């Protein structure tokens, strides 16, 4: 059986047993091949835009003897799908902005009809994906953060739910942080840093945001050398953002020694 990286294994673990999966931006189709080999899924679709990875995915499918169960298609985003032929959609290894655009285009075109589960791994811009899920009434059921080969990844698991609005309202209630912040700012913190990740903080979470603080600090130092009024405004905004992040991390350390 194909062995996956920690990142892909976490995505695979979130896929519901017995679901028909469509892996968008599948690259070499390692994820769907594993899901089929492990009998987690009865069938799979691998979608890839670029010719090289598309051909590599076809070869991977053939080499694994899975061509009868794994369909490899070349196309842009969710356009490779026919409505109703997948239960689970996985998208991984791209920015949150692009991922949100793919989901929005697929939603508009009706490609998500019949899909009950999304497993998403944005490389950056995770808050944009959480915003899309919230806007379209998907319930964020779980999320994970992990480090592999010096990089930190977040994996989001969302499901359709009739009571998604009420469940999301409870999920994004940030009062558990016990911080003296306005409601809107608390909501922004949870959207940015992850509601589950903040409830169960792992070492990778602290590492990620310490790195982010270092980046913001360097930006502020650069802006301090500018005489432009806009630079001063931006610097104050970044300093305020840094202050909130530090407050949150300190709160987490206090609650979780």
C-alpha positions as CSV (number, residue, x, y, z in Angstrom):
1,X,0.0,0.0,0.0
2,X,1.2,3.5,-0.8
3,X,2.7,5.4,2.2
4,X,1.6,9.0,2.6
5,X,3.3,12.0,4.2
6,X,2.0,13.1,7.5
7,X,0.1,15.9,5.8
8,X,-1.7,13.7,3.3
9,X,-2.3,11.1,6.0
10,X,-4.1,13.6,8.1
11,X,-6.3,14.5,5.1
12,X,-7.0,10.8,4.4
13,X,-8.0,10.3,8.1
14,X,-10.7,12.9,7.8
15,X,-12.3,11.3,4.8
16,X,-15.4,9.4,5.8
17,X,-15.4,5.6,5.3
18,X,-17.4,4.6,2.2
19,X,-17.5,8.0,0.6
20,X,-16.9,8.7,-3.1
21,X,-14.0,11.1,-3.1
22,X,-12.9,13.8,-5.6
23,X,-9.4,15.1,-5.1
24,X,-9.0,18.5,-6.7
25,X,-5.4,19.5,-7.7
26,X,-4.5,15.9,-7.1
27,X,-0.9,16.2,-8.5
28,X,0.3,12.6,-8.6
29,X,-3.0,11.2,-7.3
30,X,-1.3,9.8,-4.2
31,X,-4.2,10.6,-1.9
32,X,-7.0,8.9,-3.9
33,X,-4.7,5.9,-4.7
34,X,-4.2,5.4,-0.9
35,X,-7.9,5.9,-0.2
36,X,-8.7,3.2,-2.7
37,X,-6.0,0.8,-1.6
38,X,-7.0,1.1,2.0
39,X,-10.6,0.4,1.0
40,X,-11.7,3.6,2.7
41,X,-13.4,4.7,-0.5
42,X,-15.1,2.7,-3.3
43,X,-14.3,5.1,-6.1
44,X,-12.3,8.3,-6.6
45,X,-11.8,11.1,-9.1
46,X,-8.5,12.9,-9.4
47,X,-8.7,16.3,-11.0
48,X,-5.6,18.2,-12.2
49,X,-5.2,21.3,-14.3
50,X,-1.7,21.0,-15.6
51,X,-0.6,18.5,-18.2
52,X,2.4,17.1,-16.4
53,X,0.7,16.2,-13.1
54,X,-2.3,15.0,-15.0
55,X,-0.2,12.5,-16.9
56,X,1.6,11.5,-13.6
57,X,-1.7,10.9,-12.0
58,X,-2.8,8.6,-14.9
59,X,0.4,6.7,-14.6
60,X,0.0,6.3,-10.8
61,X,-3.5,5.0,-11.3
62,X,-2.4,2.5,-13.9
63,X,0.6,1.3,-12.0
64,X,-1.6,0.7,-8.9
65,X,-4.1,-1.2,-11.0
66,X,-6.9,1.1,-10.1
67,X,-8.1,2.5,-13.4
68,X,-11.5,0.9,-13.0
69,X,-12.0,2.8,-9.7
70,X,-9.9,5.9,-10.1
71,X,-10.9,8.4,-12.8
72,X,-8.3,10.9,-13.7
73,X,-9.5,14.1,-15.4
74,X,-7.8,17.3,-16.6
75,X,-9.6,20.5,-15.9
76,X,-9.9,23.6,-13.8
77,X,-10.9,23.1,-10.2
78,X,-14.3,21.6,-9.6
79,X,-15.2,21.7,-13.3
80,X,-13.9,18.2,-13.6
81,X,-17.0,17.0,-11.6
82,X,-20.4,16.1,-12.6
83,X,-22.9,17.2,-10.0
84,X,-23.8,14.3,-7.6
85,X,-20.9,12.0,-8.4
86,X,-18.8,12.7,-5.3
87,X,-19.6,12.7,-1.6
88,X,-16.3,14.1,-0.4
89,X,-14.1,16.8,-2.0
90,X,-10.5,17.2,-0.9
91,X,-8.3,20.1,-1.9
92,X,-4.8,20.5,-0.6
93,X,-1.5,22.3,-1.2
94,X,-2.6,25.7,-2.4
95,X,-3.2,29.1,-1.0
96,X,-6.5,29.9,0.9
97,X,-7.4,32.6,-1.6
98,X,-7.2,30.2,-4.6
99,X,-8.9,27.5,-2.7
100,X,-11.8,29.8,-1.8
101,X,-12.1,30.9,-5.4
102,X,-12.3,27.2,-6.6
103,X,-15.0,26.5,-4.0
104,X,-16.9,29.6,-4.9
105,X,-16.8,28.8,-8.7
106,X,-17.8,25.2,-8.0
107,X,-20.7,26.3,-5.8
108,X,-21.9,28.8,-8.4
109,X,-21.8,26.1,-11.1
110,X,-23.6,23.6,-8.9
111,X,-20.6,21.2,-8.7
112,X,-21.0,20.8,-4.9
113,X,-24.5,19.4,-5.2
114,X,-24.5,16.1,-3.4
115,X,-21.1,16.8,-1.7
116,X,-21.5,16.4,2.1
117,X,-17.9,16.7,3.2
118,X,-14.9,18.9,2.5
119,X,-11.4,18.2,3.6
120,X,-9.2,21.3,2.9
121,X,-5.5,21.9,3.5
122,X,-4.6,25.5,2.5
123,X,-0.9,26.4,2.7
124,X,-1.6,30.0,3.7
125,X,-4.7,32.1,4.2
126,X,-6.6,29.6,6.3
127,X,-8.9,32.3,7.5
128,X,-10.2,32.9,3.9
129,X,-11.3,29.2,3.8
130,X,-13.0,29.4,7.2
131,X,-14.8,32.5,6.0
132,X,-16.0,30.7,2.9
133,X,-17.3,27.8,4.9
134,X,-19.1,30.1,7.3
135,X,-20.6,32.1,4.5
136,X,-22.0,29.0,2.8
137,X,-23.2,27.4,6.0
138,X,-20.8,24.5,6.2
139,X,-20.0,23.4,9.7
140,X,-16.3,23.2,10.6
141,X,-16.4,19.8,12.3
142,X,-12.7,19.5,13.1
143,X,-9.2,21.0,12.3
144,X,-5.7,19.9,12.9
145,X,-2.3,21.6,12.8
146,X,0.9,19.6,12.2
147,X,4.6,20.2,11.3
148,X,6.4,18.2,8.6
149,X,9.8,18.9,7.1
150,X,10.0,22.3,8.7
151,X,6.6,23.4,7.4
152,X,3.4,23.9,9.4
153,X,0.1,22.8,7.9
154,X,-3.5,23.2,8.9
155,X,-6.2,20.7,7.8
156,X,-9.9,21.7,8.0
157,X,-12.8,19.2,8.0
158,X,-16.2,20.6,7.2
159,X,-19.6,18.9,6.7
160,X,-23.1,19.9,5.6
161,X,-25.4,20.3,8.5
162,X,-29.0,21.4,8.8
163,X,-28.1,23.2,12.0
164,X,-24.8,24.6,10.7
165,X,-25.7,28.2,11.6
166,X,-26.3,27.5,15.3
167,X,-23.4,25.2,15.5
168,X,-21.0,27.7,13.9
169,X,-22.3,30.4,16.2
170,X,-21.3,28.3,19.2
171,X,-18.0,27.3,17.6
172,X,-17.0,30.9,16.9
173,X,-17.9,32.2,20.3
174,X,-14.5,33.3,21.6
175,X,-15.4,33.8,25.2
176,X,-13.6,30.6,26.2
177,X,-10.4,32.6,25.7
178,X,-11.2,34.8,28.7
179,X,-9.7,37.8,26.9
180,X,-10.9,41.4,27.3
181,X,-11.5,41.9,23.6
182,X,-14.5,43.2,21.7
183,X,-16.8,40.5,20.2
184,X,-15.8,41.3,16.6
185,X,-12.1,41.1,17.5
186,X,-12.6,37.8,19.2
187,X,-14.4,36.5,16.2
188,X,-11.5,37.6,14.0
189,X,-9.0,35.9,16.2
190,X,-10.9,32.6,16.0
191,X,-11.2,32.9,12.2
192,X,-7.5,33.6,11.8
193,X,-6.0,31.2,14.3
194,X,-8.6,28.4,14.3
195,X,-11.5,27.8,16.8
196,X,-10.5,24.1,17.5
197,X,-6.8,24.9,17.4
198,X,-7.2,27.5,20.1
199,X,-9.4,25.2,22.2
200,X,-6.7,22.5,22.1
201,X,-3.4,24.3,21.4
202,X,-0.5,22.2,20.1
203,X,3.2,23.1,20.0
204,X,2.9,23.7,16.2
205,X,0.3,26.4,16.8
206,X,2.7,28.3,19.1
207,X,5.5,27.8,16.6
208,X,3.5,29.1,13.7
209,X,2.4,32.3,15.5
210,X,5.8,33.0,17.0
211,X,7.1,32.9,13.4
212,X,4.2,35.2,12.3
213,X,5.1,37.6,15.1
214,X,8.7,37.7,13.9
215,X,7.6,38.5,10.4
216,X,5.4,41.3,11.6
217,X,8.2,42.7,13.8
218,X,10.5,42.9,10.8
219,X,7.8,44.6,8.8
220,X,7.3,47.2,11.6
221,X,11.0,47.8,11.8
222,X,11.1,48.5,8.0
223,X,8.1,50.8,8.2
224,X,9.6,52.7,11.1
225,X,12.3,53.9,8.7
226,X,9.8,55.5,6.3
227,X,8.6,59.1,6.5
228,X,5.3,58.4,4.7
229,X,2.1,58.9,6.6
230,X,0.7,55.6,5.2
231,X,3.7,53.7,6.6
232,X,3.0,55.0,10.1
233,X,-0.7,54.0,9.8
234,X,0.3,50.5,8.6
235,X,2.9,50.2,11.4
236,X,0.3,51.0,14.0
237,X,-2.1,48.4,12.5
238,X,0.6,45.7,12.6
239,X,1.6,46.6,16.1
240,X,-2.0,46.3,17.2
241,X,-2.3,42.9,15.5
242,X,0.9,41.8,17.2
243,X,-0.4,42.8,20.6
244,X,-3.6,40.7,20.1
245,X,-1.6,37.7,19.0
246,X,0.7,38.0,22.0
247,X,-2.3,38.3,24.3
248,X,-3.9,35.1,22.8
249,X,-0.7,33.1,23.1
250,X,-0.1,34.2,26.7
251,X,-3.7,33.2,27.5
252,X,-3.2,29.8,25.9
253,X,0.0,29.3,27.9
254,X,-1.7,30.2,31.1
255,X,-4.6,27.8,30.4
256,X,-2.4,25.0,29.1
257,X,0.9,25.0,30.9
